[in-house]
Amino acid sequence: MIFSTFFSYSGVIPRLELEALRIFLFSIKKNYQDAEVVIITDHASAGFFRSEGLRVFAVDVQRHTLLLDRVRSYKKLMETFDQESLFVFMDFDMILLKRFDFLEESFDCAYTLRSAFKQQPINGGLAVYRNNEKGLAILSEVIDRYKALPQEQKRWWGDQISISSLLMENYSSLEPGSLSIRQGEILLLDVSVYNWTPHDFDVSLGTLSKNLFIDRPLVDWVGNGFSSKHVAHFKGPRKHLQYQFWEQGEGGLYLEKIIPIFSTERDKISRLGRSYFTSKPNNIDSYHKFLDLAVLSVLNIFNSENASDDREDVISMIASFGDSRAEVLRSL
């Protein structure tokens, strides 16, 4: 079985995305130690990933056709492997929580179904293809439909629209289970199990401080059927939660780790102000912890009028990492 993710950025690769990729890779290897993992990326970034000891498949990528190029790259990668190999394509802002339980079923491809979205009932974050004639035929049909879409639909959701149109052309309604179309057998998986999105990001003032760090404690997630989930997907404004979720899942409540660091460093941060964050502190072992420390400082140290310059500079530093919490902090 081959796992693969598409990871392509123009220019400098954002550090937060690199940590998200690292967590994604850890989660794959934790559940499938012997699985091959391939990173699909652009030619400019390929050298970096190879230097990290990762298997890379380099393709041509254009900014204006990014997601179309992603789907095309799936087919190109599959064609370099032996037939009958099983390919699992996942977004890198996902965590594989446990081994899949559907792989022995008969299917040529599998997608996750979110029935509440009538125009886009399929989420493209997880796509499983069998590298056989039928699996490639389904993927080729998706690519052809994608290329025929209007330009405004191609940019972000073209794969989801294309897959959905293929299915809805054959079925008036969709339910989890097996579907037969001319090209082959499609397995629709329950999105709440195989492409589960943690609780929506809430930025209301009453819960802001909590939600800037962790959306819901893992104990709450467990109470909501967490043990049945196979994949967690931290899409949209939830991306910063991926690290905290991984930390909790690996043991220990995340905030119990970051708050002692904040308490220890508080006097130094108060004294040095913005200069504290001009370089990565030695006792912070991840960019996520570093940025969480900065967010805590904005909320609890740089929250007065006489610290407004420090506050704005620290928020700008948070934004420079691509962390969406900077916008929330500015709105307070």
C-alpha positions as CSV (number, residue, x, y, z in Angstrom):
1,M,0.0,0.0,0.0
2,I,1.3,3.5,-0.9
3,F,0.3,6.6,1.0
4,S,0.8,9.9,-0.7
5,T,0.2,13.6,-0.1
6,F,0.5,16.6,-2.4
7,F,2.7,19.4,-0.9
8,S,3.6,22.3,-3.1
9,Y,4.4,25.9,-2.3
10,S,5.9,28.7,-4.4
11,G,9.0,30.2,-2.7
12,V,9.7,29.6,0.9
13,I,7.8,26.6,2.4
14,P,5.8,27.8,5.5
15,R,7.2,26.3,8.7
16,L,3.8,25.5,10.2
17,E,2.9,23.5,7.1
18,L,6.2,21.6,7.5
19,E,5.3,20.6,11.0
20,A,1.8,19.6,9.8
21,L,3.5,17.4,7.2
22,R,5.7,15.9,9.9
23,I,2.8,15.0,12.1
24,F,0.9,13.5,9.1
25,L,3.9,11.3,8.3
26,F,4.3,10.2,11.9
27,S,0.6,9.2,12.0
28,I,1.0,7.1,8.8
29,K,4.1,5.3,10.1
30,K,2.6,4.7,13.5
31,N,-0.3,2.8,11.9
32,Y,1.4,1.3,8.8
33,Q,5.1,0.9,9.6
34,D,5.9,-0.9,6.3
35,A,3.8,1.4,4.0
36,E,5.6,3.4,1.3
37,V,5.0,7.1,1.7
38,V,5.5,9.5,-1.3
39,I,5.4,13.3,-1.2
40,I,4.2,14.8,-4.5
41,T,5.7,18.2,-4.9
42,D,7.0,20.7,-7.4
43,H,10.5,20.4,-8.9
44,A,11.8,23.4,-6.9
45,S,10.9,21.8,-3.5
46,A,11.9,18.3,-4.4
47,G,15.5,18.7,-3.4
48,F,14.6,19.9,0.1
49,F,12.4,16.8,0.8
50,R,15.0,14.4,-0.7
51,S,17.6,16.0,1.7
52,E,15.2,15.1,4.5
53,G,15.3,11.4,3.5
54,L,11.8,11.4,2.1
55,R,10.6,9.7,-1.1
56,V,9.6,12.4,-3.6
57,F,7.7,12.4,-6.9
58,A,8.3,15.8,-8.6
59,V,5.7,17.2,-11.1
60,D,5.1,20.4,-12.9
61,V,2.8,22.7,-10.8
62,Q,1.3,26.0,-11.7
63,R,-0.3,28.3,-9.2
64,H,-3.4,28.9,-11.3
65,T,-4.0,25.1,-11.8
66,L,-2.7,23.9,-8.4
67,L,-5.5,21.4,-7.6
68,L,-5.9,20.2,-11.1
69,D,-2.2,19.5,-11.2
70,R,-2.7,17.6,-7.9
71,V,-5.2,15.3,-9.4
72,R,-3.2,14.8,-12.5
73,S,-0.2,13.9,-10.4
74,Y,-2.1,11.1,-8.7
75,K,-2.5,9.4,-12.0
76,K,1.1,10.0,-13.1
77,L,2.4,8.6,-9.8
78,M,0.2,5.5,-10.0
79,E,1.4,4.8,-13.5
80,T,5.0,4.4,-12.2
81,F,4.0,1.5,-9.9
82,D,3.0,-2.1,-10.5
83,Q,-0.6,-2.7,-11.2
84,E,-3.0,-3.7,-8.3
85,S,-1.1,-1.5,-5.9
86,L,-3.4,0.4,-3.6
87,F,-2.9,4.2,-3.3
88,V,-4.2,6.2,-0.4
89,F,-4.1,10.0,-1.2
90,M,-4.6,12.2,1.8
91,D,-4.2,15.9,2.6
92,F,-1.3,16.6,4.9
93,D,-3.5,18.5,7.4
94,M,-4.9,15.1,8.3
95,I,-4.0,12.6,11.0
96,L,-4.4,8.9,10.5
97,L,-5.8,7.8,13.9
98,K,-5.9,4.1,13.3
99,R,-5.7,1.5,10.5
100,F,-8.4,1.4,7.9
101,D,-11.0,-1.3,8.1
102,F,-12.4,-1.2,4.6
103,L,-9.4,-2.2,2.5
104,E,-10.4,-5.8,2.1
105,E,-13.7,-4.8,0.5
106,S,-14.1,-5.0,-3.3
107,F,-13.7,-1.5,-4.9
108,D,-11.7,0.3,-7.5
109,C,-11.8,3.6,-5.7
110,A,-13.1,5.1,-2.4
111,Y,-14.2,8.6,-1.4
112,T,-15.7,10.1,1.7
113,L,-19.4,11.2,1.5
114,R,-20.7,14.2,3.3
115,S,-24.4,14.1,2.3
116,A,-25.2,17.6,3.8
117,F,-23.3,19.2,0.9
118,K,-25.6,18.8,-2.1
119,Q,-23.4,20.4,-4.7
120,Q,-20.1,18.9,-3.3
121,P,-21.1,15.7,-1.4
122,I,-17.6,14.4,-1.8
123,N,-14.6,15.7,0.2
124,G,-11.4,15.3,-1.8
125,G,-9.1,15.1,1.3
126,L,-9.1,11.3,1.2
127,A,-9.1,9.4,-2.1
128,V,-8.2,5.7,-2.4
129,Y,-7.5,4.2,-5.8
130,R,-6.6,0.7,-6.9
131,N,-3.9,0.8,-9.5
132,N,-5.8,-1.3,-12.1
133,E,-7.6,-0.6,-15.3
134,K,-10.8,0.4,-13.6
135,G,-9.2,2.5,-10.9
136,L,-7.2,4.5,-13.5
137,A,-10.4,4.8,-15.7
138,I,-12.3,6.4,-12.8
139,L,-9.4,8.8,-12.1
140,S,-9.1,9.7,-15.8
141,E,-12.8,10.5,-15.9
142,V,-12.4,12.8,-12.9
143,I,-9.5,14.6,-14.6
144,D,-11.4,15.0,-17.8
145,R,-14.4,16.5,-16.0
146,Y,-12.1,18.8,-14.0
147,K,-10.5,20.2,-17.2
148,A,-13.9,20.9,-18.6
149,L,-15.0,23.0,-15.6
150,P,-15.5,26.8,-15.7
151,Q,-12.4,28.7,-14.6
152,E,-13.9,29.9,-11.3
153,Q,-14.6,26.3,-10.3
154,K,-11.2,24.9,-11.2
155,R,-9.2,26.9,-8.6
156,W,-10.2,25.2,-5.3
157,W,-13.0,22.6,-5.5
158,G,-12.6,21.2,-9.0
159,D,-11.8,17.7,-7.8
160,Q,-14.8,17.5,-5.5
161,I,-17.2,18.9,-8.1
162,S,-15.9,16.5,-10.7
163,I,-16.2,13.4,-8.6
164,S,-19.7,14.5,-7.4
165,S,-20.8,15.1,-11.0
166,L,-19.6,11.6,-12.0
167,L,-21.6,10.0,-9.2
168,M,-24.7,12.1,-9.5
169,E,-24.9,11.4,-13.2
170,N,-25.4,7.7,-12.2
171,Y,-27.3,8.1,-8.9
172,S,-30.0,10.5,-7.8
173,S,-29.0,10.2,-4.2
174,L,-25.9,9.0,-2.4
175,E,-25.4,6.9,0.7
176,P,-22.4,5.2,2.2
177,G,-21.7,1.9,0.6
178,S,-20.8,0.4,-2.8
179,L,-21.8,2.0,-6.1
180,S,-21.4,0.6,-9.6
181,I,-20.7,3.0,-12.5
182,R,-19.5,2.2,-16.1
183,Q,-15.9,2.8,-15.2
184,G,-15.8,0.5,-12.0
185,E,-16.8,0.0,-8.4
186,I,-16.8,3.0,-6.0
187,L,-16.9,2.7,-2.2
188,L,-18.4,5.7,-0.4
189,L,-17.2,6.1,3.2
190,D,-18.8,7.9,6.0
191,V,-17.1,11.3,6.3
192,S,-17.7,11.5,10.0
193,V,-15.5,8.4,10.5
194,Y,-12.9,8.5,7.7
195,N,-12.6,12.3,7.1
196,W,-13.8,13.7,10.5
197,T,-13.4,17.4,11.1
198,P,-13.1,18.3,14.8
199,H,-15.5,20.8,16.3
200,D,-15.9,24.0,14.4
201,F,-13.5,26.9,15.3
202,D,-15.3,29.3,17.6
203,V,-14.0,32.8,18.0
204,S,-16.7,34.3,20.2
205,L,-15.3,36.4,23.0
206,G,-16.7,34.1,25.7
207,T,-14.6,31.2,24.5
208,L,-11.8,33.0,22.6
209,S,-8.9,32.3,25.0
210,K,-9.6,28.6,25.1
211,N,-10.2,28.3,21.3
212,L,-7.0,30.1,20.4
213,F,-5.2,27.0,21.7
214,I,-7.3,24.0,21.5
215,D,-10.8,23.7,20.1
216,R,-12.1,21.0,22.5
217,P,-10.2,18.9,25.0
218,L,-9.6,15.4,23.9
219,V,-11.8,14.1,26.7
220,D,-14.7,15.9,25.1
221,W,-13.8,14.4,21.7
222,V,-13.7,10.9,23.2
223,G,-17.1,11.5,24.6
224,N,-18.4,12.2,21.1
225,G,-17.4,8.9,19.6
226,F,-13.7,9.7,19.1
227,S,-12.7,6.0,19.4
228,S,-14.7,5.2,16.2
229,K,-12.7,7.8,14.0
230,H,-10.1,6.7,11.6
231,V,-9.0,10.1,10.1
232,A,-9.1,13.6,11.6
233,H,-9.0,16.5,9.1
234,F,-7.9,19.9,10.3
235,K,-9.0,21.9,7.3
236,G,-9.7,25.7,7.1
237,P,-9.2,27.6,10.4
238,R,-8.6,24.4,12.3
239,K,-5.1,23.9,11.0
240,H,-3.4,25.2,14.1
241,L,-5.2,22.5,16.1
242,Q,-3.4,19.7,14.4
243,Y,-0.3,19.8,16.6
244,Q,-2.3,20.2,19.8
245,F,-4.5,17.3,18.9
246,W,-1.4,15.1,18.1
247,E,0.1,16.1,21.4
248,Q,-3.0,15.1,23.3
249,G,-3.4,11.9,21.4
250,E,0.2,11.0,22.1
251,G,-0.4,11.5,25.9
252,G,-1.0,14.3,28.3
253,L,-3.2,17.4,28.0
254,Y,-1.6,19.9,25.7
255,L,-2.1,23.0,27.7
256,E,-0.5,21.4,30.7
257,K,2.7,21.4,28.6
258,I,2.6,25.0,27.3
259,I,1.3,26.9,30.4
260,P,4.3,25.9,32.6
261,I,6.6,27.2,29.8
262,F,4.7,30.5,29.8
263,S,4.8,30.8,33.6
264,T,8.6,30.2,33.6
265,E,9.2,32.7,30.8
266,R,6.7,35.4,31.8
267,D,9.1,37.7,33.6
268,K,11.6,37.5,30.7
269,I,8.9,38.2,28.1
270,S,7.6,41.2,30.1
271,R,11.1,42.6,30.4
272,L,12.3,42.0,26.8
273,G,8.9,42.7,25.1
274,R,9.0,42.2,21.3
275,S,12.7,41.3,21.3
276,Y,11.9,38.1,23.1
277,F,10.3,36.8,19.9
278,T,13.0,38.0,17.4
279,S,14.6,34.5,17.6
280,K,13.3,31.1,18.6
281,P,13.9,30.6,22.3
282,N,16.2,27.6,23.1
283,N,13.6,26.0,25.4
284,I,10.9,25.9,22.8
285,D,11.2,22.7,20.7
286,S,8.6,23.4,18.1
287,Y,7.2,26.3,16.1
288,H,3.7,25.5,17.4
289,K,4.8,25.9,21.0
290,F,6.7,29.0,20.2
291,L,3.6,30.6,18.5
292,D,1.3,29.4,21.3
293,L,3.7,31.2,23.7
294,A,3.4,34.3,21.6
295,V,-0.4,34.1,21.6
296,L,-0.5,33.7,25.4
297,S,1.8,36.7,25.7
298,V,-0.5,38.9,23.5
299,L,-3.5,37.9,25.6
300,N,-1.9,38.2,29.0
301,I,1.2,40.5,28.9
302,F,0.9,42.8,25.9
303,N,-2.7,43.7,26.6
304,S,-2.4,47.3,27.8
305,E,-2.1,50.6,26.0
306,N,1.6,51.1,27.0
307,A,2.4,47.7,25.4
308,S,0.6,48.4,22.1
309,D,3.8,48.5,20.0
310,D,5.0,45.2,21.4
311,R,1.5,43.7,20.9
312,E,1.4,44.7,17.2
313,D,4.9,43.5,16.5
314,V,4.3,40.1,18.2
315,I,1.0,39.7,16.3
316,S,2.8,40.5,13.0
317,M,5.4,37.9,13.9
318,I,2.6,35.3,14.5
319,A,1.1,36.3,11.1
320,S,4.4,35.9,9.3
321,F,4.3,32.2,10.2
322,G,0.9,31.9,8.4
323,D,-1.0,31.5,11.7
324,S,-4.6,32.6,11.3
325,R,-4.9,33.4,15.0
326,A,-3.1,36.7,14.2
327,E,-6.3,38.1,12.6
328,V,-8.4,37.0,15.6
329,L,-5.9,38.8,18.0
330,R,-6.1,42.0,16.0
331,S,-9.9,42.0,16.3
332,L,-9.9,42.0,20.1
